[in-house]
Amino acid sequence: MHIDPKQLRAESVALGAIECSLVPGVSSAVGRLAALAPASHAFLRDGWFCRGEPEALTTLVARRGDGSEILALPMRQLGPPGFRARSLAGSYWPFRSAAIDPSIGVGDMRAVLDHPITQAAIGPLLRIGPVYQDDRLAQLVVAGADAAGWHVLIRDMGQSFVQDLPEPGAPDAWPSKSRRKKVRRMAARLEEQGPLTVRIVRGRDWSDGIFQDLVRIEENSWVGKRTDRSGAKFLNPHMLAHWQRAVVDPKLASMLSAALLYVGDRPIAFSLDLTCGTVQYGIASSYDEEFAAYSPGQIVTVHAIDDSIAHGVRTIDWGAGDSGYKQELGARPGSRIHDMLLVRSASVAAALRPRWEESSGSGTRAIVAGLADAIKVSGLPSSLTLRRLLMSGLALSAAASMLAD
C-alpha cells in the first residue's frame, strides 16, 4: 500500500485523547521536544536525524487533545518500498532514540500504537535501536506494545561502559600519574617522526578541511584497509553526510568535538565525542596504522579527556565492547544495549524471533532470513500473500548490502 504523507497529515484525526499525523521530512516538533529532554538526550534535535537524506524521512507526531506534542519519531524506510517497514532514523552512535514529553505514559504510548495513522505509517514492523535498555522511549515502547497486543523482539547487543571522572585538581586525577607518564614517553618517541600538534575542534571550528583530515585518518586505519568501510564514521558517505549536516546546527556543532593528532601536517589519530551537559559519549576513535607502534590513539584520547574535564564533563559513556582496556581505565558496566523490532503480526513475529534474537550480524539480513523461514514452513507456495512476502524478502536481501544498520 502506498502511503502519501501529505494525505495522511491532512486526514489526521483524533483517537481518544491522542491525535497522530505523519509529517514529510523531519518535523519541527522534534526540536521543540528535544528542548524539554534531559541533558543526556539533548542531542536528539532536528539535524541529528537527517543522515544526509532529509527528503527520505517522515515524522510520526503525536499530540494530546489540547494540542500539546508528546512524541515525534523521525523514521526512514527499512528495505525496499514494497516491504513497507520503518526504522527510527538517526545515527547508530551513540544510540537511536527520540525526545519525548516527560509526562508521556504507557497509556499515551498505547494510544499512539493503536492509532490507524501510526499503523499505516509503520507498516508490518518498526525497528528502534540500538538503544539503551533504560532509555525512557524504549521502556515506554515495550510497555505500550505489550498493552496494545504487539510483539517486541529484542536483540542484545552488548554492555556499555561508563567512566566517572574526578573534579579538576582532585587528588585522584585521571589518568593516573603512571599512565600519564607512559603517555608522555609515547609522545616523545612519536615526536621523533616530526613535531606533534593536537587540535581540539568544536563549534565554529568545524570545517570541510577538518572532515577531510578525519577521512584521511580513517582511510589509513584498519577500518579503511581491512573492512568494507560500511561501519566507518567518515569513509562511509552516508555517515559523513550525517556529521556534516549535524554541525550546521550551532548547538549540535558545540556538542560534537574532535581531538586530532598531527605529525607535522599529517593527521594520524582522532577521538570523536558528543558532550551533553556533564555526560560525554565516545563516538569513535581511530589512528593511522603506520604509526601504531607509538600508540597515537592513547595519546589523543588523554588530550581529549583533559579537554572534556576542563569543559565540565564528569561522566564518559564509552559505548559497548571491552577487551579489558576500558575497565583497566576505571570504567564500570553501564546499561545493556538492545536492538528492538515492534511487530504487529503474531505469525511474522514468530518467524522473525529466532533469527532476530540470535543474530549478531546485520539486522536487515536477520529480517530477510526470518521471512524466508516463514515462507518455507507455510506449505502454501501459491499464496499471493506469500509470493509478495518472498519478492519483498528477495528485494531486501539484494538491498541489504547497501543498507547501513
TORKOL-4160 file (C-alpha; in steps of 0.2 Angstrom, whole numbers, padded with zeros to 4 digits, m for minus):
405
<pt num="1" X="0000" Y="0000" Z="0000"/>
<pt num="2" X="0007" Y="0017" Z="m0005"/>
<pt num="3" X="0007" Y="0029" Z="0009"/>
<pt num="4" X="0005" Y="0048" Z="0005"/>
<pt num="5" X="0012" Y="0058" Z="0019"/>
<pt num="6" X="0003" Y="0073" Z="0014"/>
<pt num="7" X="m0014" Y="0064" Z="0013"/>
<pt num="8" X="m0011" Y="0056" Z="0030"/>
<pt num="9" X="m0007" Y="0073" Z="0038"/>
<pt num="10" X="m0022" Y="0081" Z="0030"/>
<pt num="11" X="m0033" Y="0066" Z="0036"/>
<pt num="12" X="m0026" Y="0066" Z="0054"/>
<pt num="13" X="m0040" Y="0063" Z="0066"/>
<pt num="14" X="m0041" Y="0061" Z="0085"/>
<pt num="15" X="m0042" Y="0044" Z="0093"/>
<pt num="16" X="m0047" Y="0046" Z="0111"/>
<pt num="17" X="m0036" Y="0059" Z="0119"/>
<pt num="18" X="m0022" Y="0057" Z="0106"/>
<pt num="19" X="m0020" Y="0064" Z="0088"/>
<pt num="20" X="m0007" Y="0057" Z="0076"/>
<pt num="21" X="m0001" Y="0064" Z="0060"/>
<pt num="22" X="0013" Y="0059" Z="0048"/>
<pt num="23" X="0024" Y="0074" Z="0043"/>
<pt num="24" X="0036" Y="0074" Z="0027"/>
<pt num="25" X="0054" Y="0076" Z="0032"/>
<pt num="26" X="0059" Y="0080" Z="0050"/>
<pt num="27" X="0045" Y="0089" Z="0059"/>
<pt num="28" X="0049" Y="0105" Z="0069"/>
<pt num="29" X="0041" Y="0096" Z="0084"/>
<pt num="30" X="0057" Y="0086" Z="0085"/>
<pt num="31" X="0067" Y="0101" Z="0090"/>
<pt num="32" X="0053" Y="0108" Z="0102"/>
<pt num="33" X="0053" Y="0091" Z="0111"/>
<pt num="34" X="0072" Y="0090" Z="0112"/>
<pt num="35" X="0072" Y="0106" Z="0121"/>
<pt num="36" X="0062" Y="0098" Z="0135"/>
<pt num="37" X="0073" Y="0082" Z="0136"/>
<pt num="38" X="0086" Y="0078" Z="0149"/>
<pt num="39" X="0103" Y="0084" Z="0145"/>
<pt num="40" X="0109" Y="0066" Z="0141"/>
<pt num="41" X="0096" Y="0067" Z="0126"/>
<pt num="42" X="0098" Y="0085" Z="0121"/>
<pt num="43" X="0107" Y="0080" Z="0105"/>
<pt num="44" X="0091" Y="0072" Z="0098"/>
<pt num="45" X="0087" Y="0088" Z="0088"/>
<pt num="46" X="0081" Y="0090" Z="0070"/>
<pt num="47" X="0099" Y="0090" Z="0062"/>
<pt num="48" X="0103" Y="0074" Z="0071"/>
<pt num="49" X="0091" Y="0063" Z="0061"/>
<pt num="50" X="0094" Y="0068" Z="0043"/>
<pt num="51" X="0109" Y="0057" Z="0039"/>
<pt num="52" X="0111" Y="0067" Z="0023"/>
<pt num="53" X="0094" Y="0062" Z="0017"/>
<pt num="54" X="0080" Y="0073" Z="0025"/>
<pt num="55" X="0069" Y="0070" Z="0010"/>
<pt num="56" X="0068" Y="0052" Z="0013"/>
<pt num="57" X="0061" Y="0054" Z="0031"/>
<pt num="58" X="0044" Y="0056" Z="0038"/>
<pt num="59" X="0040" Y="0060" Z="0056"/>
<pt num="60" X="0026" Y="0052" Z="0066"/>
<pt num="61" X="0020" Y="0066" Z="0078"/>
<pt num="62" X="0008" Y="0063" Z="0092"/>
<pt num="63" X="m0002" Y="0076" Z="0101"/>
<pt num="64" X="m0014" Y="0076" Z="0116"/>
<pt num="65" X="m0032" Y="0083" Z="0113"/>
<pt num="66" X="m0026" Y="0100" Z="0119"/>
<pt num="67" X="m0013" Y="0101" Z="0105"/>
<pt num="68" X="0002" Y="0098" Z="0116"/>
<pt num="69" X="0016" Y="0087" Z="0107"/>
<pt num="70" X="0021" Y="0072" Z="0116"/>
<pt num="71" X="0031" Y="0062" Z="0103"/>
<pt num="72" X="0040" Y="0064" Z="0087"/>
<pt num="73" X="0048" Y="0049" Z="0079"/>
<pt num="74" X="0058" Y="0053" Z="0063"/>
<pt num="75" X="0058" Y="0037" Z="0053"/>
<pt num="76" X="0066" Y="0030" Z="0037"/>
<pt num="77" X="0062" Y="0016" Z="0026"/>
<pt num="78" X="0069" Y="m0001" Z="0031"/>
<pt num="79" X="0071" Y="m0011" Z="0015"/>
<pt num="80" X="0063" Y="m0008" Z="m0002"/>
<pt num="81" X="0046" Y="0001" Z="m0003"/>
<pt num="82" X="0036" Y="m0015" Z="m0005"/>
<pt num="83" X="0041" Y="m0021" Z="0012"/>
<pt num="84" X="0033" Y="m0005" Z="0020"/>
<pt num="85" X="0043" Y="m0007" Z="0036"/>
<pt num="86" X="0051" Y="0008" Z="0045"/>
<pt num="87" X="0066" Y="0011" Z="0056"/>
<pt num="88" X="0069" Y="0025" Z="0068"/>
<pt num="89" X="0080" Y="0037" Z="0060"/>
<pt num="90" X="0096" Y="0045" Z="0067"/>
<pt num="91" X="0114" Y="0039" Z="0069"/>
<pt num="92" X="0119" Y="0022" Z="0076"/>
<pt num="93" X="0131" Y="0030" Z="0088"/>
<pt num="94" X="0129" Y="0033" Z="0102"/>
<pt num="95" X="0111" Y="0026" Z="0101"/>
<pt num="96" X="0095" Y="0029" Z="0092"/>
<pt num="97" X="0081" Y="0037" Z="0102"/>
<pt num="98" X="0069" Y="0052" Z="0101"/>
<pt num="99" X="0065" Y="0066" Z="0113"/>
<pt num="100" X="0048" Y="0064" Z="0121"/>
<pt num="101" X="0037" Y="0074" Z="0133"/>
<pt num="102" X="0042" Y="0070" Z="0150"/>
<pt num="103" X="0024" Y="0067" Z="0156"/>
<pt num="104" X="0020" Y="0054" Z="0142"/>
<pt num="105" X="0015" Y="0037" Z="0150"/>
<pt num="106" X="0011" Y="0020" Z="0144"/>
<pt num="107" X="m0007" Y="0024" Z="0141"/>
<pt num="108" X="m0002" Y="0038" Z="0129"/>
<pt num="109" X="0010" Y="0026" Z="0120"/>
<pt num="110" X="m0003" Y="0013" Z="0118"/>
<pt num="111" X="m0015" Y="0026" Z="0111"/>
<pt num="112" X="m0001" Y="0031" Z="0098"/>
<pt num="113" X="0001" Y="0012" Z="0093"/>
<pt num="114" X="m0017" Y="0009" Z="0092"/>
<pt num="115" X="m0020" Y="0024" Z="0080"/>
<pt num="116" X="m0023" Y="0020" Z="0062"/>
<pt num="117" X="m0011" Y="0033" Z="0056"/>
<pt num="118" X="0003" Y="0025" Z="0066"/>
<pt num="119" X="m0001" Y="0008" Z="0060"/>
<pt num="120" X="m0002" Y="0014" Z="0042"/>
<pt num="121" X="0015" Y="0024" Z="0044"/>
<pt num="122" X="0024" Y="0009" Z="0052"/>
<pt num="123" X="0018" Y="m0005" Z="0041"/>
<pt num="124" X="0022" Y="m0023" Z="0047"/>
<pt num="125" X="0036" Y="m0018" Z="0059"/>
<pt num="126" X="0046" Y="m0004" Z="0066"/>
<pt num="127" X="0065" Y="m0005" Z="0071"/>
<pt num="128" X="0070" Y="0005" Z="0086"/>
<pt num="129" X="0088" Y="0003" Z="0090"/>
<pt num="130" X="0102" Y="0001" Z="0095"/>
<pt num="131" X="0095" Y="0009" Z="0111"/>
<pt num="132" X="0099" Y="0008" Z="0129"/>
<pt num="133" X="0089" Y="m0004" Z="0140"/>
<pt num="134" X="0085" Y="0010" Z="0152"/>
<pt num="135" X="0081" Y="0023" Z="0139"/>
<pt num="136" X="0064" Y="0031" Z="0143"/>
<pt num="137" X="0057" Y="0029" Z="0125"/>
<pt num="138" X="0062" Y="0011" Z="0124"/>
<pt num="139" X="0054" Y="0007" Z="0141"/>
<pt num="140" X="0038" Y="0016" Z="0135"/>
<pt num="141" X="0038" Y="0007" Z="0118"/>
<pt num="142" X="0040" Y="m0010" Z="0126"/>
<pt num="143" X="0026" Y="m0007" Z="0139"/>
<pt num="144" X="0014" Y="0001" Z="0126"/>
<pt num="145" X="0017" Y="m0013" Z="0113"/>
<pt num="146" X="0013" Y="m0026" Z="0127"/>
<pt num="147" X="m0003" Y="m0017" Z="0131"/>
<pt num="148" X="m0008" Y="m0015" Z="0113"/>
<pt num="149" X="m0005" Y="m0033" Z="0109"/>
<pt num="150" X="0010" Y="m0030" Z="0098"/>
<pt num="151" X="0026" Y="m0041" Z="0099"/>
<pt num="152" X="0043" Y="m0034" Z="0104"/>
<pt num="153" X="0058" Y="m0044" Z="0098"/>
<pt num="154" X="0074" Y="m0039" Z="0107"/>
<pt num="155" X="0092" Y="m0042" Z="0101"/>
<pt num="156" X="0105" Y="m0039" Z="0115"/>
<pt num="157" X="0120" Y="m0030" Z="0108"/>
<pt num="158" X="0131" Y="m0029" Z="0122"/>
<pt num="159" X="0136" Y="m0019" Z="0138"/>
<pt num="160" X="0140" Y="m0001" Z="0138"/>
<pt num="161" X="0154" Y="0005" Z="0150"/>
<pt num="162" X="0154" Y="0021" Z="0159"/>
<pt num="163" X="0169" Y="0031" Z="0166"/>
<pt num="164" X="0167" Y="0043" Z="0181"/>
<pt num="165" X="0179" Y="0057" Z="0181"/>
<pt num="166" X="0186" Y="0067" Z="0195"/>
<pt num="167" X="0184" Y="0086" Z="0198"/>
<pt num="168" X="0199" Y="0096" Z="0190"/>
<pt num="169" X="0213" Y="0096" Z="0203"/>
<pt num="170" X="0206" Y="0082" Z="0213"/>
<pt num="171" X="0219" Y="0070" Z="0221"/>
<pt num="172" X="0213" Y="0055" Z="0211"/>
<pt num="173" X="0216" Y="0064" Z="0195"/>
<pt num="174" X="0213" Y="0054" Z="0179"/>
<pt num="175" X="0223" Y="0047" Z="0171"/>
<pt num="176" X="0234" Y="0041" Z="0185"/>
<pt num="177" X="0252" Y="0048" Z="0186"/>
<pt num="178" X="0260" Y="0032" Z="0180"/>
<pt num="179" X="0248" Y="0032" Z="0165"/>
<pt num="180" X="0251" Y="0050" Z="0161"/>
<pt num="181" X="0270" Y="0047" Z="0162"/>
<pt num="182" X="0268" Y="0032" Z="0150"/>
<pt num="183" X="0259" Y="0043" Z="0138"/>
<pt num="184" X="0272" Y="0056" Z="0138"/>
<pt num="185" X="0285" Y="0043" Z="0134"/>
<pt num="186" X="0275" Y="0038" Z="0119"/>
<pt num="187" X="0273" Y="0056" Z="0113"/>
<pt num="188" X="0292" Y="0059" Z="0115"/>
<pt num="189" X="0295" Y="0043" Z="0104"/>
<pt num="190" X="0282" Y="0049" Z="0091"/>
<pt num="191" X="0289" Y="0066" Z="0091"/>
<pt num="192" X="0305" Y="0059" Z="0083"/>
<pt num="193" X="0294" Y="0057" Z="0067"/>
<pt num="194" X="0290" Y="0076" Z="0067"/>
<pt num="195" X="0283" Y="0090" Z="0078"/>
<pt num="196" X="0267" Y="0085" Z="0086"/>
<pt num="197" X="0251" Y="0095" Z="0087"/>
<pt num="198" X="0234" Y="0091" Z="0095"/>
<pt num="199" X="0219" Y="0101" Z="0089"/>
<pt num="200" X="0203" Y="0101" Z="0098"/>
<pt num="201" X="0188" Y="0105" Z="0086"/>
<pt num="202" X="0171" Y="0110" Z="0091"/>
<pt num="203" X="0158" Y="0124" Z="0087"/>
<pt num="204" X="0163" Y="0136" Z="0074"/>
<pt num="205" X="0180" Y="0126" Z="0071"/>
<pt num="206" X="0171" Y="0113" Z="0061"/>
<pt num="207" X="0176" Y="0114" Z="0043"/>
<pt num="208" X="0177" Y="0104" Z="0026"/>
<pt num="209" X="0196" Y="0103" Z="0030"/>
<pt num="210" X="0193" Y="0095" Z="0047"/>
<pt num="211" X="0182" Y="0082" Z="0039"/>
<pt num="212" X="0195" Y="0079" Z="0026"/>
<pt num="213" X="0208" Y="0076" Z="0039"/>
<pt num="214" X="0196" Y="0064" Z="0048"/>
<pt num="215" X="0193" Y="0055" Z="0032"/>
<pt num="216" X="0212" Y="0053" Z="0029"/>
<pt num="217" X="0215" Y="0046" Z="0046"/>
<pt num="218" X="0201" Y="0033" Z="0044"/>
<pt num="219" X="0207" Y="0029" Z="0026"/>
<pt num="220" X="0224" Y="0024" Z="0034"/>
<pt num="221" X="0217" Y="0015" Z="0048"/>
<pt num="222" X="0212" Y="m0004" Z="0050"/>
<pt num="223" X="0194" Y="0001" Z="0046"/>
<pt num="224" X="0199" Y="0009" Z="0029"/>
<pt num="225" X="0212" Y="m0005" Z="0025"/>
<pt num="226" X="0204" Y="m0021" Z="0031"/>
<pt num="227" X="0185" Y="m0019" Z="0031"/>
<pt num="228" X="0171" Y="m0015" Z="0018"/>
<pt num="229" X="0170" Y="0003" Z="0026"/>
<pt num="230" X="0151" Y="0001" Z="0030"/>
<pt num="231" X="0155" Y="0004" Z="0048"/>
<pt num="232" X="0166" Y="0019" Z="0045"/>
<pt num="233" X="0161" Y="0036" Z="0053"/>
<pt num="234" X="0168" Y="0046" Z="0039"/>
<pt num="235" X="0173" Y="0035" Z="0024"/>
<pt num="236" X="0155" Y="0029" Z="0023"/>
<pt num="237" X="0147" Y="0044" Z="0013"/>
<pt num="238" X="0130" Y="0042" Z="0022"/>
<pt num="239" X="0139" Y="0044" Z="0039"/>
<pt num="240" X="0150" Y="0058" Z="0033"/>
<pt num="241" X="0134" Y="0067" Z="0027"/>
<pt num="242" X="0126" Y="0065" Z="0044"/>
<pt num="243" X="0141" Y="0073" Z="0053"/>
<pt num="244" X="0142" Y="0087" Z="0040"/>
<pt num="245" X="0123" Y="0091" Z="0042"/>
<pt num="246" X="0123" Y="0090" Z="0061"/>
<pt num="247" X="0137" Y="0103" Z="0063"/>
<pt num="248" X="0126" Y="0115" Z="0053"/>
<pt num="249" X="0116" Y="0117" Z="0069"/>
<pt num="250" X="0126" Y="0128" Z="0081"/>
<pt num="251" X="0120" Y="0118" Z="0096"/>
<pt num="252" X="0125" Y="0101" Z="0089"/>
<pt num="253" X="0141" Y="0109" Z="0082"/>
<pt num="254" X="0146" Y="0114" Z="0100"/>
<pt num="255" X="0141" Y="0096" Z="0107"/>
<pt num="256" X="0152" Y="0087" Z="0094"/>
<pt num="257" X="0170" Y="0088" Z="0097"/>
<pt num="258" X="0185" Y="0080" Z="0089"/>
<pt num="259" X="0203" Y="0079" Z="0095"/>
<pt num="260" X="0215" Y="0077" Z="0081"/>
<pt num="261" X="0234" Y="0072" Z="0082"/>
<pt num="262" X="0246" Y="0078" Z="0069"/>
<pt num="263" X="0264" Y="0073" Z="0065"/>
<pt num="264" X="0269" Y="0089" Z="0055"/>
<pt num="265" X="0255" Y="0092" Z="0043"/>
<pt num="266" X="0249" Y="0074" Z="0043"/>
<pt num="267" X="0234" Y="0069" Z="0053"/>
<pt num="268" X="0236" Y="0052" Z="0061"/>
<pt num="269" X="0223" Y="0050" Z="0075"/>
<pt num="270" X="0207" Y="0056" Z="0081"/>
<pt num="271" X="0194" Y="0055" Z="0095"/>
<pt num="272" X="0176" Y="0060" Z="0091"/>
<pt num="273" X="0165" Y="0063" Z="0105"/>
<pt num="274" X="0147" Y="0070" Z="0109"/>
<pt num="275" X="0145" Y="0081" Z="0125"/>
<pt num="276" X="0128" Y="0083" Z="0133"/>
<pt num="277" X="0129" Y="0093" Z="0149"/>
<pt num="278" X="0141" Y="0083" Z="0161"/>
<pt num="279" X="0140" Y="0067" Z="0150"/>
<pt num="280" X="0151" Y="0063" Z="0136"/>
<pt num="281" X="0148" Y="0049" Z="0123"/>
<pt num="282" X="0163" Y="0042" Z="0115"/>
<pt num="283" X="0158" Y="0040" Z="0097"/>
<pt num="284" X="0174" Y="0034" Z="0088"/>
<pt num="285" X="0192" Y="0034" Z="0088"/>
<pt num="286" X="0205" Y="0029" Z="0075"/>
<pt num="287" X="0223" Y="0030" Z="0070"/>
<pt num="288" X="0234" Y="0028" Z="0055"/>
<pt num="289" X="0241" Y="0011" Z="0056"/>
<pt num="290" X="0258" Y="0017" Z="0050"/>
<pt num="291" X="0261" Y="0024" Z="0067"/>
<pt num="292" X="0253" Y="0010" Z="0078"/>
<pt num="293" X="0269" Y="0007" Z="0087"/>
<pt num="294" X="0268" Y="0024" Z="0095"/>
<pt num="295" X="0251" Y="0022" Z="0102"/>
<pt num="296" X="0244" Y="0038" Z="0094"/>
<pt num="297" X="0226" Y="0033" Z="0100"/>
<pt num="298" X="0231" Y="0033" Z="0118"/>
<pt num="299" X="0240" Y="0050" Z="0116"/>
<pt num="300" X="0225" Y="0059" Z="0108"/>
<pt num="301" X="0212" Y="0051" Z="0120"/>
<pt num="302" X="0222" Y="0058" Z="0135"/>
<pt num="303" X="0221" Y="0075" Z="0127"/>
<pt num="304" X="0203" Y="0074" Z="0123"/>
<pt num="305" X="0198" Y="0069" Z="0141"/>
<pt num="306" X="0209" Y="0083" Z="0148"/>
<pt num="307" X="0199" Y="0095" Z="0137"/>
<pt num="308" X="0182" Y="0086" Z="0142"/>
<pt num="309" X="0186" Y="0088" Z="0161"/>
<pt num="310" X="0190" Y="0106" Z="0158"/>
<pt num="311" X="0173" Y="0109" Z="0150"/>
<pt num="312" X="0164" Y="0101" Z="0164"/>
<pt num="313" X="0162" Y="0083" Z="0159"/>
<pt num="314" X="0160" Y="0071" Z="0174"/>
<pt num="315" X="0155" Y="0055" Z="0165"/>
<pt num="316" X="0161" Y="0047" Z="0149"/>
<pt num="317" X="0150" Y="0034" Z="0141"/>
<pt num="318" X="0162" Y="0023" Z="0131"/>
<pt num="319" X="0148" Y="0013" Z="0122"/>
<pt num="320" X="0149" Y="m0006" Z="0120"/>
<pt num="321" X="0163" Y="m0018" Z="0119"/>
<pt num="322" X="0178" Y="m0020" Z="0131"/>
<pt num="323" X="0193" Y="m0031" Z="0128"/>
<pt num="324" X="0199" Y="m0026" Z="0145"/>
<pt num="325" X="0206" Y="m0009" Z="0142"/>
<pt num="326" X="0190" Y="0001" Z="0147"/>
<pt num="327" X="0189" Y="m0007" Z="0164"/>
<pt num="328" X="0208" Y="m0005" Z="0166"/>
<pt num="329" X="0205" Y="0013" Z="0164"/>
<pt num="330" X="0192" Y="0013" Z="0178"/>
<pt num="331" X="0176" Y="0011" Z="0168"/>
<pt num="332" X="0161" Y="0002" Z="0176"/>
<pt num="333" X="0147" Y="m0008" Z="0167"/>
<pt num="334" X="0133" Y="0004" Z="0162"/>
<pt num="335" X="0116" Y="m0001" Z="0153"/>
<pt num="336" X="0113" Y="m0015" Z="0141"/>
<pt num="337" X="0111" Y="m0010" Z="0123"/>
<pt num="338" X="0096" Y="m0018" Z="0114"/>
<pt num="339" X="0090" Y="m0018" Z="0096"/>
<pt num="340" X="0071" Y="m0019" Z="0095"/>
<pt num="341" X="0058" Y="m0024" Z="0082"/>
<pt num="342" X="0040" Y="m0019" Z="0085"/>
<pt num="343" X="0029" Y="m0032" Z="0076"/>
<pt num="344" X="0010" Y="m0032" Z="0074"/>
<pt num="345" X="0008" Y="m0049" Z="0067"/>
<pt num="346" X="0010" Y="m0064" Z="0079"/>
<pt num="347" X="0015" Y="m0075" Z="0064"/>
<pt num="348" X="0028" Y="m0063" Z="0057"/>
<pt num="349" X="0035" Y="m0061" Z="0075"/>
<pt num="350" X="0036" Y="m0079" Z="0077"/>
<pt num="351" X="0045" Y="m0081" Z="0061"/>
<pt num="352" X="0057" Y="m0067" Z="0064"/>
<pt num="353" X="0061" Y="m0070" Z="0083"/>
<pt num="354" X="0074" Y="m0084" Z="0081"/>
<pt num="355" X="0083" Y="m0075" Z="0068"/>
<pt num="356" X="0082" Y="m0058" Z="0076"/>
<pt num="357" X="0086" Y="m0063" Z="0094"/>
<pt num="358" X="0100" Y="m0075" Z="0090"/>
<pt num="359" X="0109" Y="m0064" Z="0076"/>
<pt num="360" X="0124" Y="m0055" Z="0079"/>
<pt num="361" X="0126" Y="m0048" Z="0062"/>
<pt num="362" X="0116" Y="m0037" Z="0050"/>
<pt num="363" X="0098" Y="m0033" Z="0057"/>
<pt num="364" X="0092" Y="m0032" Z="0039"/>
<pt num="365" X="0098" Y="m0049" Z="0034"/>
<pt num="366" X="0090" Y="m0056" Z="0050"/>
<pt num="367" X="0073" Y="m0050" Z="0045"/>
<pt num="368" X="0076" Y="m0057" Z="0027"/>
<pt num="369" X="0081" Y="m0074" Z="0034"/>
<pt num="370" X="0066" Y="m0074" Z="0046"/>
<pt num="371" X="0054" Y="m0070" Z="0031"/>
<pt num="372" X="0062" Y="m0084" Z="0021"/>
<pt num="373" X="0059" Y="m0096" Z="0035"/>
<pt num="374" X="0041" Y="m0091" Z="0037"/>
<pt num="375" X="0038" Y="m0095" Z="0018"/>
<pt num="376" X="0047" Y="m0112" Z="0019"/>
<pt num="377" X="0036" Y="m0118" Z="0034"/>
<pt num="378" X="0020" Y="m0111" Z="0027"/>
<pt num="379" X="0017" Y="m0125" Z="0015"/>
<pt num="380" X="0007" Y="m0113" Z="0004"/>
<pt num="381" X="0019" Y="m0108" Z="m0010"/>
<pt num="382" X="0005" Y="m0102" Z="m0022"/>
<pt num="383" X="m0002" Y="m0090" Z="m0009"/>
<pt num="384" X="m0002" Y="m0072" Z="m0016"/>
<pt num="385" X="0002" Y="m0065" Z="0001"/>
<pt num="386" X="0017" Y="m0077" Z="0002"/>
<pt num="387" X="0023" Y="m0073" Z="m0015"/>
<pt num="388" X="0023" Y="m0055" Z="m0011"/>
<pt num="389" X="0032" Y="m0058" Z="0005"/>
<pt num="390" X="0045" Y="m0068" Z="m0005"/>
<pt num="391" X="0048" Y="m0054" Z="m0018"/>
<pt num="392" X="0050" Y="m0042" Z="m0004"/>
<pt num="393" X="0062" Y="m0053" Z="0005"/>
<pt num="394" X="0072" Y="m0056" Z="m0011"/>
<pt num="395" X="0072" Y="m0037" Z="m0014"/>
<pt num="396" X="0078" Y="m0034" Z="0004"/>
<pt num="397" X="0091" Y="m0047" Z="0003"/>
<pt num="398" X="0098" Y="m0038" Z="m0013"/>
<pt num="399" X="0097" Y="m0021" Z="m0004"/>
<pt num="400" X="0105" Y="m0027" Z="0012"/>
<pt num="401" X="0122" Y="m0024" Z="0007"/>
<pt num="402" X="0118" Y="m0006" Z="0003"/>
<pt num="403" X="0109" Y="m0003" Z="0020"/>
<pt num="404" X="0118" Y="0003" Z="0035"/>
<pt num="405" X="0112" Y="m0003" Z="0051"/>
